[in-house]
Amino acid sequence: MSTEALRTGTQWLATGGLRPTRQRVALAALLVGDGNDRHVTAESLYASVQDSGERVSLATVYNTLRAFCEAGLMQEITVDGAKSYFDTNTGDHPHFFWEDDRVLTDAPSEELEITRLPQAPDGAEISKIDVVIRLRRT
């Protein structure tokens, strides 16, 4: 991992108020070190960190991704009620889920129009709307 990627990862952790442990910095550098947003699963991030030569357990990857979400650095998108993807872009935006490859990507938010929502039940308010558009190659 480059020194610049590690520096970027460390700064990203600081914005979330997280202590920069060796493992967190390594994972953060993989996620944001090049300045691009990522959609990862715990398993795909684990494979990337193993390829980088760092030693991090899969359990640590899961726990760290949860900590990143709790700190507001990432958001979790659940597909099929069981598979979680983690997105470094925390702004409101829709996603494409490519069913054939099981890959999540950003969808253009400027093309999405939600004109009406159902009223929330009494005693509740809508806190967020997640839009996942499923795609199948033809």
C-alpha positions in Angstrom: 0.0 0.0 0.0 1.3 3.4 -0.9 2.1 6.0 1.8 -0.5 8.3 0.2 -3.2 5.7 0.5 -2.3 5.1 4.1 -2.4 8.8 4.8 -5.8 9.2 3.1 -7.1 6.2 5.1 -5.9 7.7 8.4 -7.5 11.1 7.6 -10.8 9.3 6.7 -10.8 7.5 10.1 -10.2 10.9 11.9 -13.3 12.4 10.2 -15.3 9.6 11.9 -13.5 10.0 15.2 -12.0 6.5 15.0 -8.7 5.5 16.5 -6.2 4.7 13.7 -5.2 1.1 14.6 -3.0 -0.8 12.1 -5.9 -2.9 10.9 -8.3 0.0 10.5 -5.8 2.0 8.6 -5.0 -0.9 6.3 -8.8 -1.4 5.6 -9.4 2.3 5.2 -6.5 2.7 2.7 -8.0 -0.1 0.6 -11.5 1.6 0.8 -10.6 5.2 0.2 -6.9 5.5 -0.4 -7.2 6.3 -4.1 -10.1 8.8 -3.6 -12.7 6.6 -5.3 -15.9 5.3 -3.7 -16.2 1.6 -3.2 -19.0 -1.0 -2.8 -17.6 -4.0 -1.0 -18.7 -7.0 0.9 -16.8 -8.1 3.9 -15.5 -11.1 1.9 -14.3 -9.0 -1.0 -12.5 -6.6 1.4 -11.0 -9.5 3.2 -9.6 -10.9 -0.1 -8.2 -7.4 -1.0 -6.5 -7.0 2.4 -5.0 -10.5 2.1 -3.7 -9.7 -1.4 -2.0 -6.6 0.1 0.0 -8.7 2.5 -1.7 -7.4 5.6 -2.8 -9.8 8.3 -6.4 -9.2 9.2 -9.0 -11.8 10.1 -12.4 -12.0 8.4 -14.1 -11.3 11.8 -12.0 -8.2 12.2 -13.1 -7.0 8.7 -16.8 -7.5 9.7 -16.3 -5.7 13.0 -14.4 -2.9 11.3 -17.0 -2.4 8.6 -19.7 -2.1 11.3 -17.5 0.4 13.2 -17.1 2.4 10.0 -20.9 2.5 9.5 -21.6 3.5 13.1 -19.0 6.3 12.7 -20.9 7.5 9.6 -18.0 6.8 7.2 -19.9 4.1 5.3 -23.5 2.9 4.7 -24.7 -0.7 4.7 -27.0 -1.8 1.8 -28.7 -5.1 2.3 -29.7 -7.0 -0.8 -32.0 -10.1 -0.6 -32.4 -9.6 3.1 -29.1 -11.4 3.8 -26.2 -10.1 1.7 -24.7 -6.8 3.0 -22.7 -4.4 0.8 -20.8 -1.5 2.3 -20.6 1.8 0.4 -18.1 4.6 1.1 -20.5 7.1 -0.5 -22.7 8.1 2.4 -24.9 10.6 0.5 -28.4 9.7 -0.6 -28.3 7.9 -3.9 -29.8 4.8 -5.6 -28.0 1.6 -6.5 -28.0 -0.9 -9.3 -27.7 -4.5 -8.2 -26.3 -6.6 -11.1 -28.0 -10.0 -10.3 -25.7 -12.0 -12.7 -22.5 -10.8 -11.1 -23.9 -10.0 -7.6 -22.3 -6.6 -7.8 -23.6 -3.3 -6.4 -22.9 0.0 -8.2 -24.2 3.6 -8.0 -27.1 4.5 -10.2 -27.5 8.1 -11.4 -29.5 9.9 -8.8 -30.4 12.8 -11.1 -32.5 10.3 -13.2 -34.5 9.0 -10.2 -37.8 10.7 -9.4 -39.9 9.7 -6.4 -43.0 11.7 -6.7 -45.1 10.4 -3.8 -44.5 8.2 -0.7 -47.1 6.5 1.5 -47.7 8.4 4.8 -45.8 6.9 7.7 -48.0 5.2 10.4 -48.9 7.2 13.5 -45.9 7.6 15.8 -43.4 7.0 13.0 -41.5 9.1 10.5 -39.6 8.1 7.3 -35.9 8.3 8.1 -34.5 7.1 4.9 -35.4 5.6 1.5 -33.1 2.9 0.0 -33.5 2.3 -3.7 -31.9 -0.8 -5.2 -32.7 -1.4 -8.9 -32.1 -4.9 -9.9 -30.5 -5.6 -13.3 -30.2 -8.7 -15.4 -28.0 -8.8 -18.5 -29.9 -9.5 -21.7 
